[in-house]
């Protein structure tokens, strides 16, 4: 239970980003990076590093009708620990984690900004426990208010 609390504690209402637009995963990742950089959470190197790491180590997770991805990059591009929850305007293709030859439509991103790579690994089980539940994903895509989304996550973790 402490693991889940840790991931919820790293989420903030101002980092629940709704209706992020893009035609490709790169466009979407760069849009998210702009927001995080403007808030001082990441360095200007973050966007390129995030896109590059996603190409090398895909993070698309097939859940069902709705899918998510957990993009992240190396700590040297991070200023502050945070987790951004991103609900896309429309699904975009991501390579599937574990099988990059398969493309999946992703609707939700959980963007990790961690100061140590170990922290990313430690958070994955807790994140998967919540985000691998398609009912949770459906709820997140129907809620239209960052505060309501954050409250839903807090209540269901």
C-alpha positions in Angstrom: 0.0 0.0 0.0 2.9 2.4 0.7 4.0 2.0 -2.9 0.7 3.2 -4.2 0.6 6.1 -1.8 4.1 7.1 -3.1 2.9 7.3 -6.7 -0.3 9.2 -5.8 1.7 11.7 -3.6 3.8 12.6 -6.7 0.7 13.6 -8.7 -0.5 17.2 -8.8 -3.6 18.7 -10.1 -1.6 21.1 -12.4 0.0 18.0 -14.0 -3.3 16.4 -15.0 -3.2 17.5 -18.6 -6.4 17.0 -20.6 -7.0 17.0 -24.4 -3.3 17.1 -25.4 -3.2 17.0 -29.2 -0.9 15.4 -31.6 -0.9 13.2 -34.7 2.1 11.1 -33.6 3.5 9.9 -30.3 6.5 12.3 -30.8 4.2 15.3 -31.2 2.3 14.3 -28.1 5.5 13.7 -26.1 6.9 17.1 -27.2 3.6 18.8 -26.1 3.8 17.3 -22.7 7.5 18.2 -22.4 6.7 21.8 -23.2 4.3 21.9 -20.2 6.7 20.2 -17.9 9.6 22.5 -19.0 7.4 25.6 -18.5 6.7 24.5 -14.9 10.5 24.0 -14.3 10.0 20.3 -13.7 12.3 19.2 -16.5 15.3 20.7 -18.4 15.2 21.9 -22.0 16.9 18.6 -23.0 14.0 16.6 -21.7 11.8 16.6 -24.9 14.5 15.2 -27.2 15.6 12.7 -24.5 12.0 11.5 -23.9 11.4 11.0 -27.6 14.7 9.2 -28.1 14.1 6.8 -25.1 10.6 6.0 -26.3 12.1 5.0 -29.7 14.7 2.8 -28.0 12.5 1.4 -25.2 8.8 1.6 -26.1 6.3 2.0 -23.2 3.0 1.3 -24.8 0.9 -1.0 -22.6 -2.0 -3.0 -24.2 -4.8 -2.9 -21.7 -7.9 -3.5 -23.9 -10.2 -1.0 -25.7 -8.1 1.8 -24.1 -4.4 1.6 -23.7 -1.8 3.6 -21.9 1.9 4.4 -22.1 4.5 5.2 -19.4 7.1 7.4 -21.1 10.1 8.5 -19.1 13.8 9.3 -19.6 17.0 9.6 -17.7 17.4 11.6 -14.4 19.9 14.1 -15.8 16.9 15.7 -17.7 14.8 16.1 -14.6 14.7 19.1 -12.1 11.9 18.0 -9.9 10.2 14.7 -9.1 6.7 14.6 -10.6 4.2 12.4 -12.4 2.1 13.9 -15.2 -1.2 12.2 -16.2 -2.0 13.0 -19.8 -5.4 12.3 -21.4 -5.0 12.7 -25.2 -7.5 14.4 -27.4 -7.5 11.3 -29.6 -5.5 8.1 -29.4 -2.0 8.0 -31.0 0.1 5.0 -32.0 2.9 3.8 -29.6 5.1 0.8 -30.0 4.1 -1.9 -27.5 6.4 -2.5 -24.6 8.1 -5.8 -25.0 7.2 -6.1 -28.7 8.0 -2.9 -30.7 6.7 -4.5 -33.9 3.2 -4.1 -32.6 1.6 -0.6 -32.6 -1.2 0.1 -30.2 -3.6 3.1 -29.9 -2.8 4.9 -26.7 -5.2 7.3 -25.0 -3.5 8.0 -21.6 0.1 8.7 -20.7 1.7 8.5 -17.3 4.9 10.6 -17.7 7.4 9.9 -15.0 9.9 12.6 -14.0 12.2 10.8 -11.5 15.6 11.7 -10.1 16.8 8.1 -10.1 16.1 5.3 -12.7 15.4 3.0 -9.7 12.5 5.2 -8.8 10.9 4.6 -12.2 11.2 0.8 -11.7 9.9 0.9 -8.1 6.8 2.9 -9.2 5.8 0.6 -12.1 4.0 -2.1 -10.0 1.9 0.5 -8.3 1.1 2.3 -11.5 0.3 -1.0 -13.3 -2.0 -1.9 -10.5 -4.2 1.1 -11.2 -3.6 1.8 -14.9 -3.9 -1.8 -16.1 -7.6 -1.7 -15.1 -9.5 -0.7 -18.1 -12.4 0.5 -16.0 -10.1 3.0 -14.4 -8.9 4.2 -17.9 -12.4 4.6 -19.1 -13.3 6.7 -16.0 -10.2 8.9 -16.5 -11.2 9.6 -20.1 -14.7 10.6 -19.2 -13.8 13.0 -16.3 -13.3 16.5 -17.6 -11.7 18.2 -14.6 -8.2 17.7 -13.3 -9.3 17.9 -9.7 -11.9 15.2 -10.3 -9.4 12.9 -12.0 -6.9 13.3 -9.2 -9.6 12.6 -6.6 -10.7 9.5 -8.4 -7.1 8.2 -8.5 -6.6 9.0 -4.8 -9.9 7.2 -3.9 -9.1 4.1 -5.9 -5.5 3.5 -5.1 
